[in-house]
Amino acid sequence: MKRIIFILAMIIGCLTINAKTLIVYYSYTNNVEKIVNELSRQIEAEVVEIEPAEKGLDYAANNYAIGSAQIGAIKNNPDNSSSYPAIDPVNVNLDEYDTIIIAAPLWWSQMAAPLQTYLFHHGKEMAGKNIGLIVSSASSGISGVEADAKRLIPGGHFLSPSLWIRSSQTSNASSMLESWLKDIDYERITTGIEDIGKDVAACFTVYSLSGRQLMYKSKSIDSLQAGIYIINGNKTYISR
Ligand SMILES: Cc1cc2nc3c(=O)[nH]c(=O)nc-3n(C[C@H](O)[C@H](O)[C@H](O)COP(=O)(O)O)c2cc1C
């Protein structure tokens, strides 16, 4: 009987897990936008687009002169907010999200400047959250963008690996995203569930609500009193 109630409680627990994902992106020539549109088809997430305050700039003109100047200004003085190009206000409450996916174009081997502006002002609010990084570049490797993300999101829990999609691969984004989500274990991260059947048949660690460990890798809950417990540290179940 207790086992049946436990399974029921697990299902209730599963239903009440509410891990939300936010995708934050910037896109100038729409490659990242296409990637984000595809990602939104594969996962449940809210999406925020960063837009430069100054409209109509041609970042690619004169051998990418404007983009180059913006990246140069940030590199010269990364701690000063005046180094970052102004962006439109972004209306999002980051407290609501456990996982944030940053989707960025690469500019001169760095993260595109407008996205850096957003993270300069809000990256600190992402401490402790899962951070996924997707980068689109023509050909350059993405380590500079990864470094920017880590500098601008101190305390972020970075999911590994980042996903690099070259511009020429944009049309393959669907399958690349699908395998990346598996690589970062997205399902488990956002639901806290690996396999309910396996959990029940296997063993679990039980904590009191105050965080005291009551059972370690136990195969049976028979000795548990009626009450509310945390199992495996990230799920709440009720045992009656
Ligand atoms: C200002 C600027 C600088 C760029 N610098 C690089 C570079 O250094 N290496 C590279 O491989 N691609 C570079 N690119 C190309 C972009 O990374 C690539 O086209 C990407 O897919 C753009 O994403 P988007 O279409 O979402 O804007 C640059 C593009 C711009 C606009």
The ligand as an ORCA input file, in Angstrom:
! r2SCAN-3c Opt
* xyz 0 1
  C      30.491     42.481    -36.873
  C      30.643     41.038    -37.256
  C      31.822     40.385    -36.989
  C      31.972     39.029    -37.308
  N      33.141     38.389    -37.005
  C      33.281     37.065    -37.306
  C      34.508     36.382    -37.006
  O      35.440     36.919    -36.437
  N      34.584     35.055    -37.325
  C      33.570     34.385    -37.921
  O      33.718     33.192    -38.160
  N      32.396     35.011    -38.198
  C      32.237     36.331    -37.928
  N      31.070     36.979    -38.239
  C      29.991     36.215    -38.881
  C      28.901     35.806    -37.900
  O      29.431     35.214    -36.748
  C      27.965     34.800    -38.542
  O      27.519     35.279    -39.779
  C      26.780     34.466    -37.662
  O      26.074     33.385    -38.250
  C      25.864     35.664    -37.530
  O      24.728     35.343    -36.772
  P      23.369     36.162    -37.008
  O      22.960     35.884    -38.441
  O      22.395     35.630    -36.059
  O      23.648     37.618    -36.814
  C      30.907     38.334    -37.940
  C      29.711     39.021    -38.220
  C      29.581     40.360    -37.893
  C      28.288     41.065    -38.194
*
